[in-house]
Amino acid sequence: MPIVWRTIDICMSKKMATCRRKLLRTVRLLHRMSGTTPEAIVGSGTEGRGVATMPVTAPPDSLTKPMNFPLKTLMGPGPSNCPPRVLNASALPMLGHLHPEFTQIMDEVKAGIQYAFQTGNKWTLCVSATGHGAMEAAATNLVEEGDVALVCENGLWGQRFADMAQRNGAVVVKLQKPMGTVFSLDEIEKGLTEHKPRVLFITHGESSGTTVQQLPGIGDLCHKHACLLLVDSVAAMGGVPLFMDSWGIDVMYTGAQKVLSAPPGASPISFSDRARQKVQSRKSPPRSYYFDMNHLANYWGCDGEARRYHHTGPISSVYAIREGLARLADVGLEKSWEIHSACAKMLHNGIEELGLELFVKDEAARLPCITGVRVPEGVNWKQVSDLAMKDYRVEISGGLGAMAGKIWRIGLMGYNCTPDNVRLVLRALKHGLEQVGFKTRGGHEK
């Protein structure tokens, strides 16, 4: 029996990790033998076993080595570090994606999202994608050819939704404000009156501009003008007060990797009855089959009918977000809001004590989950961030779009939102600044 097949036969009765090591050692050993090629190794004695006779390239050497994943404190705009309970959930054994045990977990996820969003919407579920996928799902379901979409743009996410809405045939009109500022009710009502949109998009937590948009009253204005309110709360949900039903929000989504402190890949989204009726009365089906909410609502058990196969859900990601939602429920929404507010104020005070300037001038418009800090004149933002990573293993991110190179963005979300992490990121920032010659005023040790 050829040596490779003997190794494979032995491996069949042992753990998979041992099998992989034995096989890789054997292949590498025989590759080094003079004149021996991979096809020569597997070609001898394999006739009749269904083995291909075409030449096969050697496996990449990088896959024979362990992954490199140093422990880092992720204090940027996301992802956040995951608590042990979330990481442990990600490693649980597979279930079939329509097994009753797994659909029970899906139901628990739905209930957790309803709690986090403060909604009773039946169409509440997770999109099998990152937050961008949830945005795409909202766009492709709500927007039809010729619909006017009014987009409130004060940063990157308004730009992204406008792009998606146009791709779905919408006539996009923008209300634009500079990054670091937010919209007033008067500005929004003027846009609704003038443009008569079917959908209004607004970002709750604009991570690129580090602002939080006050939402009360916007839903009432939208409904007065026969318009649906769509809210992106990826960077805000769980960190600031949020009441989807009471505030008249028709569609809202968030991501797993922010305050929920779970890996990206399963993104909560919810549709009001008004929004559901809009989707179900479309003249044409949504352009995306994968994100068609009619199918997803059935797959997630939201329509009262037997669940049908739509796609294979990301089993491990659902386990993880279930635990992220359970953690939020254990802390409690009101307590979570308090923690994020207190840690943000601690960070803001520390930033100013270092002699730095906060990007958002209006205190009421500052997003507790992500803080913008102006880069001082003559300082290279990346050098400072690189030093924080090199010497403290702390991530501090730069700006996006118009603020690229002009601000740092520091995240305080979920599991990472602690006073100890505030002190750590201030030390790392102070160290980086002083290493590049900027004289700080101190005060970060408090």
N, C-alpha and C positions, 0 to 999 in steps of 0.2 A: 504494500500500500504506500503511495507517495507520501512524503513527509507532511505536506500541507493537509491532506485529508486525515492523516493520523491525528494531527493537532486539532482539526475541527471536530473529529469524533470524540476526542478527549474533552474538548470544551463543551460539547453538548450536555455533559452531565455536571458541569460546574457553573459557578456564578458567571454572569455575563461580563463583569469587569475582568475576571481572570481569563476568560476566553479571549477577550479583545487583546489583552497584554500578550498572551501566548502567540496569537496569530500575527500580531505586529512584529514581535521579536523574530518569528520564523521568517516572515517576508523580508525584513531588513537584512537578516543573516544571509539569505539566499541571493538577495540582490547584490551583495558584496562579492559573491563567488564569481570568479572570472568567467565571462562569457554567458552568465545566466541572466535571463530577462524574465519579467513577470509572466509573459505568455508561455515561456518555457517551463516555468514552475507549475502553472496550473494546467498546462496542456498534456502533461505526461499522466497517462492512466485515467483521464477524466472523461474519455469518450463514453457516451451513453448516459452520462450524469446530467446532461443539459447545460454544460458549461460552454460559454461562447468561445469561439476559436479566434475572434478578432483580437488584436493586441490591446492590452489594457495599460494605461499609464499608472505609474506608481502613485500611491496616496500622498497628499501633501504632508511634508514633514511636520508642519505646524500642528496638525491634528494628532500627532503622536505625543504631544507635550501637554502638560496641564494648562488650563486657562490662567491668564493673569488678571486677577481682580482684587487689587489692593483695597482695603477698607478706607472709604472716604466719607467725610461729612458733607452731604449735598445741601449747601445753603444757597443754591441758585433758584431759578423760577420753576424748577421741576426737571426730572423726577425727585421726589423726596426719598430719604432712606425708609426702608420697610421695617416695622417692628418684627420681633421673632415670631409672633403668632401668624403674621401674614406670610413670612418666608416659609414657615413650617407647613402652612396650608398649601402653598404652591408645590410642595414635595409629596403631597398625598397621592395614593394610587389612583390610576385612571378609573373612571366609570364610563359607561356608554352615555352619549349625550342625550338619549331619550329614556334611559333607565329611570325608574321611579325614584330611586335614591337621589339621582342628580336633579331631576325636575323639582324635587322637594327643596334642594339647595337653591335652584333658580327662583322658586317662590319666596324663599327667605331673602334672597337678594332684592326681589321686587319690593317686599315689605320694607327692607332697609332703605331703599331709594325713596319710597313714599315718605318715610320718616325724615330722611335727610332733606328732601325737597319741601316737606310739609304740604303734601298733596294727597288727594284721594283718587287721582286719575287712574283709570283701569289700564290705559295704554302707557304703562311704566315698565321699563326693561333696560337691558344693557345691549348696546351695539357691540358686535365682535370686532372692535377696532379701537384705535386711540381716539383722543378728543377730536382730531381732524375728521375721523370717520363719522363721529356723531354730528359734527357740523355738516358734513356731506349728506348724511341721512336727513337732517332737518331741511336742507336746501332742496334735495331731490323730491321730497314728499310734499312740501308746502308750495313750491313754486311751479307754476305751469307757464307755457309759452304765452308771452304777452303780459303776464302779471307785472305790476309795478311793485318793486321791492325798495323800500326806503331803508338805507343803511346808515346807521350812526357810526361814523368812523373817527376815532381818536387814537388810533394805533393799528397794529398789525392785523388784529382779528377782524376788524371791520373790512379791511382790505381783502382778507382771505374770503370772507363770506360774500362780498361783492363779486369776486371772481367766480365763486361756485354758483351764485345765483344767475350770473350771465351765462354760464355754461349750460344752465337748465332753462334758458330761454327767457329769463326775466328782463324787464326794462329796469335797470338799476339807477336809482337816484341817491345821491349821498348828502348827508348832513356832516360836515367836516369841522373838526376842532383840533387844535394843536395837541400833541401828546402831552400828558400831564394835566389836562383839563377834562371836565365832564360836561354833560348836557343838562340844560334846564328844561322844566316842563313847558315853558313858553316856546323855547326853540323847537321842541318836539311837536307841539301842537301846531305851530306855524308850518312845519314840514308836512304834517298829516293833512292840514287844510289845503295846502297848495298842490300836493302831488297825488293825493288820494290813493295811497298804496294798499295792496292786499296784505302785505307782510311788512312789519317793521323789525329790523334786527338791531340789537344793542348788546354791548359787552358789559357784563356785571363787574368782572374783575379783569381789567385790561393789563395783562402782565407785561406788555412791552412799554406801556406808559406808566405802570405802577399806580393806577387809579382805581377807585371803587365808585361805580355809578349808583346813585340813589334811585331805586326802582318804584317806590310807592307813587301811585298816580298815573304812571305811564300806561298801565293796562286799561284803566278807565278811559283815558284819552283814545287809545287805539280802538276800543270797542265802540266808543261814540262815533268813530269814523269808519266803522265796518272793516277794521284792520286787525290782523292777528299779531300778537307780540311774541317775538322769538328772542330768547335770552341765552347768551353764552356765559355760563358761570363756572368754567373750567378752573379758573384760578381763585375763585372766591367761595364756592360752596363749602360749608362747614367751618369757614373762618370768619364769616360775618352773618348777621341776621338775614334770613331768607324765608319767605312765605309764598310759595308758588301760587296757591289757590287764592289766598287773601289779596294778593297783589295783582291778580288777573293775568298771570303769565300763561300763555297758550302752549308754548313749547320751550323746554329748557333742557340743557345737557351739561354734563361736567365730565371730568376725566378721573381715572383711578389713581393717578400718580401724584396728585397734589395733597390736599388735606386728608384724603382717604388713605394715603401712604401705602398704596398697593402698586404692583407693577403695571405699566401701561398695557392696554390690550383689551379691556372691557370697559365701555364708557356708558354711564347711566344717561338715560333720556326719558322724557315724559311728555305726553300730548294731552291737552285738555279735551273735553268733549267737543268743544267748538273746533279745535284743530283736527280732531279725528274725523269730524264730519266733512271738513275741507278735503282731507285726503281721500275719504271714501266717495266723494262726489266729483272727483277729478274727471275731466273729459278724456284724458289719456292716462295710462298707467305711469307711475314714476319711472324715470329713465334708467334707474339702477334697480336691477332685480335683487341684488344682494342687500340693498338698503330699503327695499320696499316695506313700509311699515305694516301693510296688510299681512304680509307673510311673517314678519318678525313678531307681530303681536300674537299670531297663532302659535308660533314656535315657543314663545315665552308664556303661553297659557293665559293670555289677556282677553280672549274673545269668547270664552265659555265653550269652545269646541275642542274636540280631541286634537292634541298636538300632532302636527304633520312635519315630516322632514323638510327642512329648508336649507340648512347648512350644518356642518359639524362645529358646534360651539367650542370656544377655547376653554376646555375643561379646567385646567389649572388656573387660568386667569379668573374664572368665575369663583373657584374656591378662594382665591386670594382677595377678590373684592368683597366677597361675603364676609371675610374676617376684617377687612378694612371698615366696612359698614358696621359690623358688630362692635369694633373698637370705638367708633364714633358714638354708637348707642350707649356703650358702657360709660363713656365720658359724659355724654349728654350734650345736646346741641347748645343749650344756653351756657354751659360751662366751657365748651369748646370756643364759643364766641368770646367769652371773657378771657380765656387763656391767650388767644391770638391778639386781642386788643392790648392786654397787659404786656406781652412780650414785644409787640411792635412799638409801644411807647418806650419801653426800656431800650430797644435798639435805636429809636430816633434820638433819644437823649444822648446815648453813647456816641452816635454819629456826630452830633453837634458839639459834644465835648472834645472830640478829636479835631475840631476846627473845620469840619466838612459841612456841605450844604445839602439838605434834602431836595430832591428833584421836584416833588409836588408841593407847591406853595400852600394850597388850601388844605388845612389839616383834615377837614371833613371828607376830602376827596382822596386821601391816602389809603391805599389798599393794605390792610394789616398783613396779608399773606406775602406780599412782595414789596420791598422798599427800594425806591430809586435814590441813588446817591450821585451827585454831580462829581465828575472827575476834575480835580483842580487843574488850573492852567499849567501847562508844561509837564504834566504827569502822563505817562503812557499807561492806560488802564490795564492792558494785558500783562505788562511786566509785574504790576502789583498783584493781579489775580494769579499769575504763574507762581509768584513767590508764596502766596497764601497756600496754594496747592502743594508746592514743593516742600515747604517747611512745616506746614500745619495739616496737610491733607484736607483742606477746607476748600470747597468750591464757592467762588464768588463770580457771578456771570457779568458780561458786558451788556450794552444796550443793543437794540434792534432798530432797523429802519432809520428814521431821522435822528435817533439818539445813539446810533452805533458809534462807539469811541467816546461818547460824551457822558455816559452814566455807568455806574455799576448797579446790578440788581441783586438784592439779597433776599432769599426766600426764608420764611418762617411758616411752615405748614405741617399740620398734623403731628406725627411722631417727632419731627424735628423742632417743633415749636416749644422750646424750653428755655428758661433763664440761663442754664449752663451753655447752651448753644449760642445764645446771644453774646455771652461773654467770650466764647471761643472765637466767633466770627469777628468780633471787635478787635481781639488780640491779633488775629491773623491779618486783618486789614491794616491795623496800625504798624505791624511788622513790615508788611509789604511797602507801605508808604515810606517808612523811614529808610528802608533799604534802597529806595530810588531817590532819596535825598529830600523828601518832603517832611518838613518839621510839623509834627502833630502836637496837640496841646495836652494829650493824656486824658486820664479819667476813666479809661476802659476797665480798670481793675475792680471797680465797684460791683 
